[in-house]
Amino acid sequence: MSSAFALAAGLNSVTSPNPEETSFSDSSTEPDPPRKTGFLTGALDELRLVVWPSRQQLFSESIAVILMVTLSAAAIAAVSRFYGWGASQIFR
């Protein structure tokens, strides 16, 4: 790797971890892991924060996805048929 590229990418600023980052602490000082009983309530709280799309936005984006998938499938089929035709011309 060239030094100009490494300098531009910021690769010359590699540092070693501090001793505080690598030392293991006593497990008695760490907090208890969260209980599983609060998972469902936490999940429902997060679902309340979701910004759901409107019916019109959902419809238009669904149409856009269906259209792009159809166009992609048609392009892949066209390239496949072209290469199939080319192979049949070469390997008769």
PDB file with one MODEL, atoms N, CA, C and O in Angstrom:
MODEL        1
ATOM      1  N   MET A   1       0.853  -1.161   0.000  1.00  0.00           N
ATOM      2  CA  MET A   1       0.000   0.000   0.000  1.00  0.00           C
ATOM      3  C   MET A   1       0.903   1.229   0.000  1.00  0.00           C
ATOM      4  O   MET A   1       1.894   1.291   0.727  1.00  0.00           O
ATOM      5  N   SER A   2       0.541   2.195  -0.823  1.00  0.00           N
ATOM      6  CA  SER A   2       1.377   3.388  -0.882  1.00  0.00           C
ATOM      7  C   SER A   2       1.142   4.241   0.356  1.00  0.00           C
ATOM      8  O   SER A   2       0.067   4.220   0.955  1.00  0.00           O
ATOM      9  N   SER A   3       2.173   4.989   0.722  1.00  0.00           N
ATOM     10  CA  SER A   3       2.066   5.814   1.925  1.00  0.00           C
ATOM     11  C   SER A   3       1.075   6.964   1.732  1.00  0.00           C
ATOM     12  O   SER A   3       0.443   7.402   2.693  1.00  0.00           O
ATOM     13  N   ALA A   4       0.935   7.459   0.486  1.00  0.00           N
ATOM     14  CA  ALA A   4      -0.024   8.540   0.237  1.00  0.00           C
ATOM     15  C   ALA A   4      -1.447   8.041   0.462  1.00  0.00           C
ATOM     16  O   ALA A   4      -2.282   8.741   1.035  1.00  0.00           O
ATOM     17  N   PHE A   5      -1.712   6.804  -0.006  1.00  0.00           N
ATOM     18  CA  PHE A   5      -3.040   6.236   0.192  1.00  0.00           C
ATOM     19  C   PHE A   5      -3.299   5.985   1.673  1.00  0.00           C
ATOM     20  O   PHE A   5      -4.385   6.274   2.177  1.00  0.00           O
ATOM     21  N   ALA A   6      -2.304   5.449   2.363  1.00  0.00           N
ATOM     22  CA  ALA A   6      -2.458   5.165   3.789  1.00  0.00           C
ATOM     23  C   ALA A   6      -2.678   6.448   4.579  1.00  0.00           C
ATOM     24  O   ALA A   6      -3.468   6.472   5.522  1.00  0.00           O
ATOM     25  N   LEU A   7      -1.986   7.509   4.198  1.00  0.00           N
ATOM     26  CA  LEU A   7      -2.146   8.785   4.883  1.00  0.00           C
ATOM     27  C   LEU A   7      -3.535   9.356   4.617  1.00  0.00           C
ATOM     28  O   LEU A   7      -4.183   9.880   5.522  1.00  0.00           O
ATOM     29  N   ALA A   8      -3.996   9.247   3.341  1.00  0.00           N
ATOM     30  CA  ALA A   8      -5.315   9.770   3.002  1.00  0.00           C
ATOM     31  C   ALA A   8      -6.416   8.969   3.684  1.00  0.00           C
ATOM     32  O   ALA A   8      -7.447   9.522   4.065  1.00  0.00           O
ATOM     33  N   ALA A   9      -6.199   7.672   3.836  1.00  0.00           N
ATOM     34  CA  ALA A   9      -7.208   6.842   4.459  1.00  0.00           C
ATOM     35  C   ALA A   9      -7.143   6.903   5.978  1.00  0.00           C
ATOM     36  O   ALA A   9      -8.017   6.360   6.653  1.00  0.00           O
ATOM     37  N   GLY A  10      -6.137   7.546   6.518  1.00  0.00           N
ATOM     38  CA  GLY A  10      -6.006   7.666   7.963  1.00  0.00           C
ATOM     39  C   GLY A  10      -5.485   6.399   8.611  1.00  0.00           C
ATOM     40  O   GLY A  10      -5.735   6.153   9.791  1.00  0.00           O
ATOM     41  N   LEU A  11      -4.763   5.592   7.849  1.00  0.00           N
ATOM     42  CA  LEU A  11      -4.300   4.325   8.377  1.00  0.00           C
ATOM     43  C   LEU A  11      -3.025   4.461   9.209  1.00  0.00           C
ATOM     44  O   LEU A  11      -2.609   3.499   9.855  1.00  0.00           O
ATOM     45  N   ASN A  12      -2.401   5.638   9.204  1.00  0.00           N
ATOM     46  CA  ASN A  12      -1.184   5.824   9.989  1.00  0.00           C
ATOM     47  C   ASN A  12      -1.494   6.140  11.443  1.00  0.00           C
ATOM     48  O   ASN A  12      -0.576   6.245  12.256  1.00  0.00           O
ATOM     49  N   SER A  13      -2.747   6.290  11.782  1.00  0.00           N
ATOM     50  CA  SER A  13      -3.104   6.658  13.148  1.00  0.00           C
ATOM     51  C   SER A  13      -3.617   5.450  13.941  1.00  0.00           C
ATOM     52  O   SER A  13      -4.593   5.562  14.683  1.00  0.00           O
ATOM     53  N   VAL A  14      -2.961   4.303  13.784  1.00  0.00           N
ATOM     54  CA  VAL A  14      -3.351   3.105  14.514  1.00  0.00           C
ATOM     55  C   VAL A  14      -2.797   3.207  15.926  1.00  0.00           C
ATOM     56  O   VAL A  14      -1.618   3.504  16.117  1.00  0.00           O
ATOM     57  N   THR A  15      -3.646   2.960  16.909  1.00  0.00           N
ATOM     58  CA  THR A  15      -3.224   3.044  18.302  1.00  0.00           C
ATOM     59  C   THR A  15      -3.452   1.714  18.988  1.00  0.00           C
ATOM     60  O   THR A  15      -4.278   0.912  18.553  1.00  0.00           O
ATOM     61  N   SER A  16      -2.728   1.488  20.042  1.00  0.00           N
ATOM     62  CA  SER A  16      -2.897   0.288  20.852  1.00  0.00           C
ATOM     63  C   SER A  16      -3.930   0.563  21.931  1.00  0.00           C
ATOM     64  O   SER A  16      -4.088   1.707  22.360  1.00  0.00           O
ATOM     65  N   PRO A  17      -4.639  -0.474  22.376  1.00  0.00           N
ATOM     66  CA  PRO A  17      -5.619  -0.252  23.437  1.00  0.00           C
ATOM     67  C   PRO A  17      -4.934   0.089  24.750  1.00  0.00           C
ATOM     68  O   PRO A  17      -3.831  -0.379  25.032  1.00  0.00           O
ATOM     69  N   ASN A  18      -5.599   0.904  25.542  1.00  0.00           N
ATOM     70  CA  ASN A  18      -5.095   1.270  26.859  1.00  0.00           C
ATOM     71  C   ASN A  18      -5.202   0.076  27.798  1.00  0.00           C
ATOM     72  O   ASN A  18      -6.004  -0.826  27.559  1.00  0.00           O
ATOM     73  N   PRO A  19      -4.402   0.057  28.866  1.00  0.00           N
ATOM     74  CA  PRO A  19      -4.528  -1.043  29.831  1.00  0.00           C
ATOM     75  C   PRO A  19      -5.916  -1.103  30.465  1.00  0.00           C
ATOM     76  O   PRO A  19      -6.379  -2.181  30.836  1.00  0.00           O
ATOM     77  N   GLU A  20      -6.588   0.055  30.593  1.00  0.00           N
ATOM     78  CA  GLU A  20      -7.924   0.063  31.163  1.00  0.00           C
ATOM     79  C   GLU A  20      -8.916  -0.651  30.249  1.00  0.00           C
ATOM     80  O   GLU A  20      -9.872  -1.267  30.720  1.00  0.00           O
ATOM     81  N   GLU A  21      -8.679  -0.563  28.921  1.00  0.00           N
ATOM     82  CA  GLU A  21      -9.581  -1.182  27.970  1.00  0.00           C
ATOM     83  C   GLU A  21      -9.411  -2.693  27.924  1.00  0.00           C
ATOM     84  O   GLU A  21     -10.357  -3.410  27.598  1.00  0.00           O
ATOM     85  N   THR A  22      -8.230  -3.183  28.241  1.00  0.00           N
ATOM     86  CA  THR A  22      -7.967  -4.607  28.128  1.00  0.00           C
ATOM     87  C   THR A  22      -8.061  -5.344  29.447  1.00  0.00           C
ATOM     88  O   THR A  22      -8.106  -6.574  29.460  1.00  0.00           O
ATOM     89  N   SER A  23      -8.092  -4.622  30.560  1.00  0.00           N
ATOM     90  CA  SER A  23      -8.139  -5.303  31.853  1.00  0.00           C
ATOM     91  C   SER A  23      -9.543  -5.803  32.125  1.00  0.00           C
ATOM     92  O   SER A  23     -10.523  -5.186  31.708  1.00  0.00           O
ATOM     93  N   PHE A  24      -9.638  -6.920  32.825  1.00  0.00           N
ATOM     94  CA  PHE A  24     -10.910  -7.502  33.175  1.00  0.00           C
ATOM     95  C   PHE A  24     -11.280  -7.061  34.578  1.00  0.00           C
ATOM     96  O   PHE A  24     -10.469  -7.128  35.501  1.00  0.00           O
ATOM     97  N   SER A  25     -12.499  -6.615  34.722  1.00  0.00           N
ATOM     98  CA  SER A  25     -12.934  -6.157  36.034  1.00  0.00           C
ATOM     99  C   SER A  25     -13.598  -7.306  36.785  1.00  0.00           C
ATOM    100  O   SER A  25     -13.957  -8.323  36.192  1.00  0.00           O
ATOM    101  N   ASP A  26     -13.755  -7.136  38.073  1.00  0.00           N
ATOM    102  CA  ASP A  26     -14.405  -8.126  38.908  1.00  0.00           C
ATOM    103  C   ASP A  26     -15.874  -8.212  38.507  1.00  0.00           C
ATOM    104  O   ASP A  26     -16.531  -7.184  38.347  1.00  0.00           O
ATOM    105  N   SER A  27     -16.389  -9.411  38.346  1.00  0.00           N
ATOM    106  CA  SER A  27     -17.769  -9.570  37.883  1.00  0.00           C
ATOM    107  C   SER A  27     -18.779  -9.083  38.911  1.00  0.00           C
ATOM    108  O   SER A  27     -19.935  -8.845  38.561  1.00  0.00           O
ATOM    109  N   SER A  28     -18.381  -8.927  40.160  1.00  0.00           N
ATOM    110  CA  SER A  28     -19.333  -8.474  41.174  1.00  0.00           C
ATOM    111  C   SER A  28     -19.658  -6.990  41.024  1.00  0.00           C
ATOM    112  O   SER A  28     -20.678  -6.540  41.547  1.00  0.00           O
ATOM    113  N   THR A  29     -18.823  -6.212  40.324  1.00  0.00           N
ATOM    114  CA  THR A  29     -19.092  -4.792  40.152  1.00  0.00           C
ATOM    115  C   THR A  29     -19.934  -4.510  38.920  1.00  0.00           C
ATOM    116  O   THR A  29     -20.425  -3.392  38.760  1.00  0.00           O
ATOM    117  N   GLU A  30     -20.115  -5.497  38.040  1.00  0.00           N
ATOM    118  CA  GLU A  30     -20.905  -5.278  36.831  1.00  0.00           C
ATOM    119  C   GLU A  30     -22.382  -5.370  37.164  1.00  0.00           C
ATOM    120  O   GLU A  30     -22.772  -6.138  38.044  1.00  0.00           O
ATOM    121  N   PRO A  31     -23.212  -4.595  36.468  1.00  0.00           N
ATOM    122  CA  PRO A  31     -24.650  -4.655  36.739  1.00  0.00           C
ATOM    123  C   PRO A  31     -25.233  -5.985  36.256  1.00  0.00           C
ATOM    124  O   PRO A  31     -24.672  -6.651  35.385  1.00  0.00           O
ATOM    125  N   ASP A  32     -26.363  -6.348  36.841  1.00  0.00           N
ATOM    126  CA  ASP A  32     -27.041  -7.578  36.444  1.00  0.00           C
ATOM    127  C   ASP A  32     -27.563  -7.420  35.017  1.00  0.00           C
ATOM    128  O   ASP A  32     -27.948  -6.321  34.619  1.00  0.00           O
ATOM    129  N   PRO A  33     -27.579  -8.517  34.238  1.00  0.00           N
ATOM    130  CA  PRO A  33     -28.141  -8.423  32.882  1.00  0.00           C
ATOM    131  C   PRO A  33     -29.638  -8.164  32.963  1.00  0.00           C
ATOM    132  O   PRO A  33     -30.279  -8.545  33.943  1.00  0.00           O
ATOM    133  N   PRO A  34     -30.205  -7.519  31.941  1.00  0.00           N
ATOM    134  CA  PRO A  34     -31.643  -7.230  31.980  1.00  0.00           C
ATOM    135  C   PRO A  34     -32.451  -8.526  32.003  1.00  0.00           C
ATOM    136  O   PRO A  34     -32.051  -9.537  31.426  1.00  0.00           O
ATOM    137  N   ARG A  35     -33.569  -8.472  32.666  1.00  0.00           N
ATOM    138  CA  ARG A  35     -34.423  -9.658  32.781  1.00  0.00           C
ATOM    139  C   ARG A  35     -35.239  -9.840  31.510  1.00  0.00           C
ATOM    140  O   ARG A  35     -35.544  -8.876  30.808  1.00  0.00           O
ATOM    141  N   LYS A  36     -35.585 -11.086  31.226  1.00  0.00           N
ATOM    142  CA  LYS A  36     -36.354 -11.386  30.020  1.00  0.00           C
ATOM    143  C   LYS A  36     -37.815 -10.990  30.162  1.00  0.00           C
ATOM    144  O   LYS A  36     -38.519 -10.895  29.157  1.00  0.00           O
ATOM    145  N   THR A  37     -38.286 -10.761  31.363  1.00  0.00           N
ATOM    146  CA  THR A  37     -39.694 -10.413  31.551  1.00  0.00           C
ATOM    147  C   THR A  37     -40.015  -9.051  30.948  1.00  0.00           C
ATOM    148  O   THR A  37     -41.161  -8.798  30.577  1.00  0.00           O
ATOM    149  N   GLY A  38     -39.032  -8.180  30.844  1.00  0.00           N
ATOM    150  CA  GLY A  38     -39.260  -6.861  30.276  1.00  0.00           C
ATOM    151  C   GLY A  38     -39.088  -6.807  28.777  1.00  0.00           C
ATOM    152  O   GLY A  38     -39.208  -5.736  28.184  1.00  0.00           O
ATOM    153  N   PHE A  39     -38.806  -7.948  28.142  1.00  0.00           N
ATOM    154  CA  PHE A  39     -38.562  -7.941  26.699  1.00  0.00           C
ATOM    155  C   PHE A  39     -39.807  -7.538  25.926  1.00  0.00           C
ATOM    156  O   PHE A  39     -39.740  -6.698  25.029  1.00  0.00           O
ATOM    157  N   LEU A  40     -40.934  -8.129  26.267  1.00  0.00           N
ATOM    158  CA  LEU A  40     -42.163  -7.849  25.535  1.00  0.00           C
ATOM    159  C   LEU A  40     -42.582  -6.393  25.698  1.00  0.00           C
ATOM    160  O   LEU A  40     -42.986  -5.754  24.726  1.00  0.00           O
ATOM    161  N   THR A  41     -42.493  -5.873  26.890  1.00  0.00           N
ATOM    162  CA  THR A  41     -42.864  -4.467  27.085  1.00  0.00           C
ATOM    163  C   THR A  41     -41.872  -3.545  26.375  1.00  0.00           C
ATOM    164  O   THR A  41     -42.266  -2.513  25.832  1.00  0.00           O
ATOM    165  N   GLY A  42     -40.587  -3.910  26.377  1.00  0.00           N
ATOM    166  CA  GLY A  42     -39.599  -3.109  25.650  1.00  0.00           C
ATOM    167  C   GLY A  42     -39.839  -3.142  24.155  1.00  0.00           C
ATOM    168  O   GLY A  42     -39.702  -2.124  23.477  1.00  0.00           O
ATOM    169  N   ALA A  43     -40.202  -4.321  23.632  1.00  0.00           N
ATOM    170  CA  ALA A  43     -40.492  -4.443  22.199  1.00  0.00           C
ATOM    171  C   ALA A  43     -41.715  -3.616  21.829  1.00  0.00           C
ATOM    172  O   ALA A  43     -41.726  -2.956  20.790  1.00  0.00           O
ATOM    173  N   LEU A  44     -42.741  -3.646  22.666  1.00  0.00           N
ATOM    174  CA  LEU A  44     -43.937  -2.847  22.382  1.00  0.00           C
ATOM    175  C   LEU A  44     -43.636  -1.355  22.461  1.00  0.00           C
ATOM    176  O   LEU A  44     -44.175  -0.574  21.677  1.00  0.00           O
ATOM    177  N   ASP A  45     -42.788  -0.953  23.393  1.00  0.00           N
ATOM    178  CA  ASP A  45     -42.389   0.456  23.478  1.00  0.00           C
ATOM    179  C   ASP A  45     -41.658   0.890  22.214  1.00  0.00           C
ATOM    180  O   ASP A  45     -41.879   1.992  21.712  1.00  0.00           O
ATOM    181  N   GLU A  46     -40.792   0.029  21.703  1.00  0.00           N
ATOM    182  CA  GLU A  46     -40.060   0.360  20.471  1.00  0.00           C
ATOM    183  C   GLU A  46     -41.004   0.421  19.278  1.00  0.00           C
ATOM    184  O   GLU A  46     -40.839   1.270  18.402  1.00  0.00           O
ATOM    185  N   LEU A  47     -42.000  -0.477  19.234  1.00  0.00           N
ATOM    186  CA  LEU A  47     -42.953  -0.461  18.121  1.00  0.00           C
ATOM    187  C   LEU A  47     -43.797   0.805  18.128  1.00  0.00           C
ATOM    188  O   LEU A  47     -44.237   1.262  17.073  1.00  0.00           O
ATOM    189  N   ARG A  48     -44.026   1.374  19.307  1.00  0.00           N
ATOM    190  CA  ARG A  48     -44.767   2.645  19.375  1.00  0.00           C
ATOM    191  C   ARG A  48     -43.963   3.803  18.799  1.00  0.00           C
ATOM    192  O   ARG A  48     -44.538   4.808  18.381  1.00  0.00           O
ATOM    193  N   LEU A  49     -42.627   3.670  18.772  1.00  0.00           N
ATOM    194  CA  LEU A  49     -41.770   4.733  18.241  1.00  0.00           C
ATOM    195  C   LEU A  49     -41.618   4.673  16.729  1.00  0.00           C
ATOM    196  O   LEU A  49     -41.111   5.617  16.122  1.00  0.00           O
ATOM    197  N   VAL A  50     -42.052   3.572  16.109  1.00  0.00           N
ATOM    198  CA  VAL A  50     -41.910   3.406  14.663  1.00  0.00           C
ATOM    199  C   VAL A  50     -42.823   4.383  13.948  1.00  0.00           C
ATOM    200  O   VAL A  50     -43.982   4.557  14.324  1.00  0.00           O
ATOM    201  N   VAL A  51     -42.289   5.023  12.907  1.00  0.00           N
ATOM    202  CA  VAL A  51     -43.103   5.902  12.070  1.00  0.00           C
ATOM    203  C   VAL A  51     -43.624   5.048  10.923  1.00  0.00           C
ATOM    204  O   VAL A  51     -42.888   4.723   9.991  1.00  0.00           O
ATOM    205  N   TRP A  52     -44.901   4.690  11.002  1.00  0.00           N
ATOM    206  CA  TRP A  52     -45.492   3.815  10.008  1.00  0.00           C
ATOM    207  C   TRP A  52     -45.875   4.618   8.766  1.00  0.00           C
ATOM    208  O   TRP A  52     -46.286   5.772   8.891  1.00  0.00           O
ATOM    209  N   PRO A  53     -45.750   4.033   7.559  1.00  0.00           N
ATOM    210  CA  PRO A  53     -46.080   4.769   6.338  1.00  0.00           C
ATOM    211  C   PRO A  53     -47.591   4.906   6.178  1.00  0.00           C
ATOM    212  O   PRO A  53     -48.372   4.115   6.706  1.00  0.00           O
ATOM    213  N   SER A  54     -47.973   5.941   5.430  1.00  0.00           N
ATOM    214  CA  SER A  54     -49.391   6.121   5.133  1.00  0.00           C
ATOM    215  C   SER A  54     -49.804   5.090   4.077  1.00  0.00           C
ATOM    216  O   SER A  54     -48.955   4.441   3.466  1.00  0.00           O
ATOM    217  N   ARG A  55     -51.102   4.948   3.872  1.00  0.00           N
ATOM    218  CA  ARG A  55     -51.611   3.982   2.893  1.00  0.00           C
ATOM    219  C   ARG A  55     -51.122   4.337   1.490  1.00  0.00           C
ATOM    220  O   ARG A  55     -50.750   3.452   0.719  1.00  0.00           O
ATOM    221  N   GLN A  56     -51.122   5.630   1.155  1.00  0.00           N
ATOM    222  CA  GLN A  56     -50.679   6.062  -0.173  1.00  0.00           C
ATOM    223  C   GLN A  56     -49.183   5.802  -0.355  1.00  0.00           C
ATOM    224  O   GLN A  56     -48.761   5.337  -1.414  1.00  0.00           O
ATOM    225  N   GLN A  57     -48.390   6.094   0.655  1.00  0.00           N
ATOM    226  CA  GLN A  57     -46.943   5.862   0.575  1.00  0.00           C
ATOM    227  C   GLN A  57     -46.654   4.367   0.459  1.00  0.00           C
ATOM    228  O   GLN A  57     -45.796   3.962  -0.325  1.00  0.00           O
ATOM    229  N   LEU A  58     -47.355   3.556   1.224  1.00  0.00           N
ATOM    230  CA  LEU A  58     -47.180   2.105   1.166  1.00  0.00           C
ATOM    231  C   LEU A  58     -47.518   1.581  -0.225  1.00  0.00           C
ATOM    232  O   LEU A  58     -46.787   0.755  -0.773  1.00  0.00           O
ATOM    233  N   PHE A  59     -48.616   2.053  -0.796  1.00  0.00           N
ATOM    234  CA  PHE A  59     -49.030   1.613  -2.121  1.00  0.00           C
ATOM    235  C   PHE A  59     -48.022   2.019  -3.185  1.00  0.00           C
ATOM    236  O   PHE A  59     -47.626   1.192  -4.007  1.00  0.00           O
ATOM    237  N   SER A  60     -47.599   3.285  -3.183  1.00  0.00           N
ATOM    238  CA  SER A  60     -46.688   3.753  -4.230  1.00  0.00           C
ATOM    239  C   SER A  60     -45.313   3.089  -4.120  1.00  0.00           C
ATOM    240  O   SER A  60     -44.701   2.774  -5.141  1.00  0.00           O
ATOM    241  N   GLU A  61     -44.826   2.874  -2.907  1.00  0.00           N
ATOM    242  CA  GLU A  61     -43.530   2.214  -2.760  1.00  0.00           C
ATOM    243  C   GLU A  61     -43.615   0.734  -3.101  1.00  0.00           C
ATOM    244  O   GLU A  61     -42.653   0.159  -3.610  1.00  0.00           O
ATOM    245  N   SER A  62     -44.756   0.112  -2.827  1.00  0.00           N
ATOM    246  CA  SER A  62     -44.937  -1.288  -3.224  1.00  0.00           C
ATOM    247  C   SER A  62     -44.936  -1.425  -4.743  1.00  0.00           C
ATOM    248  O   SER A  62     -44.339  -2.354  -5.287  1.00  0.00           O
ATOM    249  N   ILE A  63     -45.606  -0.498  -5.423  1.00  0.00           N
ATOM    250  CA  ILE A  63     -45.615  -0.508  -6.889  1.00  0.00           C
ATOM    251  C   ILE A  63     -44.193  -0.303  -7.420  1.00  0.00           C
ATOM    252  O   ILE A  63     -43.790  -0.965  -8.376  1.00  0.00           O
ATOM    253  N   ALA A  64     -43.443   0.598  -6.814  1.00  0.00           N
ATOM    254  CA  ALA A  64     -42.065   0.845  -7.252  1.00  0.00           C
ATOM    255  C   ALA A  64     -41.205  -0.401  -7.071  1.00  0.00           C
ATOM    256  O   ALA A  64     -40.389  -0.716  -7.937  1.00  0.00           O
ATOM    257  N   VAL A  65     -41.374  -1.111  -5.963  1.00  0.00           N
ATOM    258  CA  VAL A  65     -40.595  -2.328  -5.729  1.00  0.00           C
ATOM    259  C   VAL A  65     -40.970  -3.404  -6.738  1.00  0.00           C
ATOM    260  O   VAL A  65     -40.092  -4.063  -7.295  1.00  0.00           O
ATOM    261  N   ILE A  66     -42.265  -3.588  -6.977  1.00  0.00           N
ATOM    262  CA  ILE A  66     -42.715  -4.596  -7.941  1.00  0.00           C
ATOM    263  C   ILE A  66     -42.196  -4.263  -9.335  1.00  0.00           C
ATOM    264  O   ILE A  66     -41.764  -5.156 -10.065  1.00  0.00           O
ATOM    265  N   LEU A  67     -42.234  -2.988  -9.708  1.00  0.00           N
ATOM    266  CA  LEU A  67     -41.737  -2.568 -11.020  1.00  0.00           C
ATOM    267  C   LEU A  67     -40.235  -2.812 -11.156  1.00  0.00           C
ATOM    268  O   LEU A  67     -39.787  -3.313 -12.188  1.00  0.00           O
ATOM    269  N   MET A  68     -39.460  -2.472 -10.144  1.00  0.00           N
ATOM    270  CA  MET A  68     -38.007  -2.672 -10.212  1.00  0.00           C
ATOM    271  C   MET A  68     -37.648  -4.156 -10.241  1.00  0.00           C
ATOM    272  O   MET A  68     -36.726  -4.548 -10.956  1.00  0.00           O
ATOM    273  N   VAL A  69     -38.356  -4.985  -9.482  1.00  0.00           N
ATOM    274  CA  VAL A  69     -38.092  -6.424  -9.503  1.00  0.00           C
ATOM    275  C   VAL A  69     -38.423  -6.992 -10.881  1.00  0.00           C
ATOM    276  O   VAL A  69     -37.683  -7.827 -11.402  1.00  0.00           O
ATOM    277  N   THR A  70     -39.533  -6.542 -11.475  1.00  0.00           N
ATOM    278  CA  THR A  70     -39.916  -7.009 -12.812  1.00  0.00           C
ATOM    279  C   THR A  70     -38.883  -6.594 -13.852  1.00  0.00           C
ATOM    280  O   THR A  70     -38.488  -7.400 -14.695  1.00  0.00           O
ATOM    281  N   LEU A  71     -38.445  -5.336 -13.794  1.00  0.00           N
ATOM    282  CA  LEU A  71     -37.434  -4.873 -14.753  1.00  0.00           C
ATOM    283  C   LEU A  71     -36.102  -5.597 -14.561  1.00  0.00           C
ATOM    284  O   LEU A  71     -35.431  -5.921 -15.541  1.00  0.00           O
ATOM    285  N   SER A  72     -35.717  -5.851 -13.326  1.00  0.00           N
ATOM    286  CA  SER A  72     -34.472  -6.575 -13.062  1.00  0.00           C
ATOM    287  C   SER A  72     -34.560  -8.005 -13.577  1.00  0.00           C
ATOM    288  O   SER A  72     -33.610  -8.510 -14.175  1.00  0.00           O
ATOM    289  N   ALA A  73     -35.694  -8.659 -13.349  1.00  0.00           N
ATOM    290  CA  ALA A  73     -35.881 -10.025 -13.831  1.00  0.00           C
ATOM    291  C   ALA A  73     -35.844 -10.064 -15.355  1.00  0.00           C
ATOM    292  O   ALA A  73     -35.265 -10.982 -15.938  1.00  0.00           O
ATOM    293  N   ALA A  74     -36.459  -9.072 -16.007  1.00  0.00           N
ATOM    294  CA  ALA A  74     -36.446  -9.021 -17.471  1.00  0.00           C
ATOM    295  C   ALA A  74     -35.029  -8.802 -17.995  1.00  0.00           C
ATOM    296  O   ALA A  74     -34.642  -9.407 -18.995  1.00  0.00           O
ATOM    297  N   ALA A  75     -34.254  -7.947 -17.334  1.00  0.00           N
ATOM    298  CA  ALA A  75     -32.871  -7.697 -17.772  1.00  0.00           C
ATOM    299  C   ALA A  75     -32.015  -8.946 -17.587  1.00  0.00           C
ATOM    300  O   ALA A  75     -31.209  -9.279 -18.456  1.00  0.00           O
ATOM    301  N   ILE A  76     -32.183  -9.637 -16.467  1.00  0.00           N
ATOM    302  CA  ILE A  76     -31.409 -10.857 -16.231  1.00  0.00           C
ATOM    303  C   ILE A  76     -31.800 -11.930 -17.238  1.00  0.00           C
ATOM    304  O   ILE A  76     -30.933 -12.647 -17.738  1.00  0.00           O
ATOM    305  N   ALA A  77     -33.101 -12.057 -17.547  1.00  0.00           N
ATOM    306  CA  ALA A  77     -33.556 -13.031 -18.531  1.00  0.00           C
ATOM    307  C   ALA A  77     -33.007 -12.705 -19.918  1.00  0.00           C
ATOM    308  O   ALA A  77     -32.621 -13.609 -20.659  1.00  0.00           O
ATOM    309  N   ALA A  78     -32.968 -11.419 -20.274  1.00  0.00           N
ATOM    310  CA  ALA A  78     -32.444 -11.026 -21.582  1.00  0.00           C
ATOM    311  C   ALA A  78     -30.959 -11.356 -21.697  1.00  0.00           C
ATOM    312  O   ALA A  78     -30.515 -11.877 -22.720  1.00  0.00           O
ATOM    313  N   VAL A  79     -30.196 -11.056 -20.660  1.00  0.00           N
ATOM    314  CA  VAL A  79     -28.756 -11.367 -20.687  1.00  0.00           C
ATOM    315  C   VAL A  79     -28.554 -12.881 -20.733  1.00  0.00           C
ATOM    316  O   VAL A  79     -27.673 -13.362 -21.445  1.00  0.00           O
ATOM    317  N   SER A  80     -29.345 -13.626 -19.996  1.00  0.00           N
ATOM    318  CA  SER A  80     -29.233 -15.085 -19.998  1.00  0.00           C
ATOM    319  C   SER A  80     -29.556 -15.658 -21.371  1.00  0.00           C
ATOM    320  O   SER A  80     -28.849 -16.539 -21.859  1.00  0.00           O
ATOM    321  N   ARG A  81     -30.612 -15.167 -21.990  1.00  0.00           N
ATOM    322  CA  ARG A  81     -30.967 -15.650 -23.341  1.00  0.00           C
ATOM    323  C   ARG A  81     -29.883 -15.281 -24.350  1.00  0.00           C
ATOM    324  O   ARG A  81     -29.573 -16.072 -25.240  1.00  0.00           O
ATOM    325  N   PHE A  82     -29.307 -14.093 -24.222  1.00  0.00           N
ATOM    326  CA  PHE A  82     -28.249 -13.691 -25.137  1.00  0.00           C
ATOM    327  C   PHE A  82     -27.046 -14.610 -25.020  1.00  0.00           C
ATOM    328  O   PHE A  82     -26.511 -15.068 -26.030  1.00  0.00           O
ATOM    329  N   TYR A  83     -26.615 -14.885 -23.783  1.00  0.00           N
ATOM    330  CA  TYR A  83     -25.472 -15.777 -23.603  1.00  0.00           C
ATOM    331  C   TYR A  83     -25.813 -17.208 -24.017  1.00  0.00           C
ATOM    332  O   TYR A  83     -24.954 -17.929 -24.525  1.00  0.00           O
ATOM    333  N   GLY A  84     -27.061 -17.619 -23.802  1.00  0.00           N
ATOM    334  CA  GLY A  84     -27.486 -18.940 -24.269  1.00  0.00           C
ATOM    335  C   GLY A  84     -27.443 -19.037 -25.783  1.00  0.00           C
ATOM    336  O   GLY A  84     -26.984 -20.035 -26.339  1.00  0.00           O
ATOM    337  N   TRP A  85     -27.924 -17.997 -26.446  1.00  0.00           N
ATOM    338  CA  TRP A  85     -27.870 -17.961 -27.906  1.00  0.00           C
ATOM    339  C   TRP A  85     -26.422 -17.972 -28.389  1.00  0.00           C
ATOM    340  O   TRP A  85     -26.076 -18.689 -29.328  1.00  0.00           O
ATOM    341  N   GLY A  86     -25.572 -17.160 -27.728  1.00  0.00           N
ATOM    342  CA  GLY A  86     -24.161 -17.129 -28.121  1.00  0.00           C
ATOM    343  C   GLY A  86     -23.482 -18.476 -27.926  1.00  0.00           C
ATOM    344  O   GLY A  86     -22.684 -18.897 -28.764  1.00  0.00           O
ATOM    345  N   ALA A  87     -23.790 -19.148 -26.838  1.00  0.00           N
ATOM    346  CA  ALA A  87     -23.199 -20.469 -26.600  1.00  0.00           C
ATOM    347  C   ALA A  87     -23.673 -21.471 -27.618  1.00  0.00           C
ATOM    348  O   ALA A  87     -22.903 -22.327 -28.054  1.00  0.00           O
ATOM    349  N   SER A  88     -24.966 -21.376 -28.016  1.00  0.00           N
ATOM    350  CA  SER A  88     -25.472 -22.312 -29.013  1.00  0.00           C
ATOM    351  C   SER A  88     -24.847 -22.072 -30.381  1.00  0.00           C
ATOM    352  O   SER A  88     -24.721 -23.007 -31.172  1.00  0.00           O
ATOM    353  N   GLN A  89     -24.455 -20.844 -30.669  1.00  0.00           N
ATOM    354  CA  GLN A  89     -23.787 -20.550 -31.929  1.00  0.00           C
ATOM    355  C   GLN A  89     -22.348 -21.061 -31.929  1.00  0.00           C
ATOM    356  O   GLN A  89     -21.831 -21.480 -32.964  1.00  0.00           O
ATOM    357  N   ILE A  90     -21.709 -21.024 -30.768  1.00  0.00           N
ATOM    358  CA  ILE A  90     -20.315 -21.467 -30.678  1.00  0.00           C
ATOM    359  C   ILE A  90     -20.223 -22.989 -30.584  1.00  0.00           C
ATOM    360  O   ILE A  90     -19.382 -23.591 -31.251  1.00  0.00           O
ATOM    361  N   PHE A  91     -21.060 -23.614 -29.781  1.00  0.00           N
ATOM    362  CA  PHE A  91     -20.972 -25.054 -29.512  1.00  0.00           C
ATOM    363  C   PHE A  91     -22.075 -25.830 -30.226  1.00  0.00           C
ATOM    364  O   PHE A  91     -22.844 -26.536 -29.573  1.00  0.00           O
ATOM    365  N   ARG A  92     -22.169 -25.721 -31.504  1.00  0.00           N
ATOM    366  CA  ARG A  92     -23.187 -26.454 -32.269  1.00  0.00           C
ATOM    367  C   ARG A  92     -22.901 -27.913 -32.309  1.00  0.00           C
ATOM    368  O   ARG A  92     -23.658 -28.674 -32.911  1.00  0.00           O
TER     369      ARG A  92
ENDMDL
END
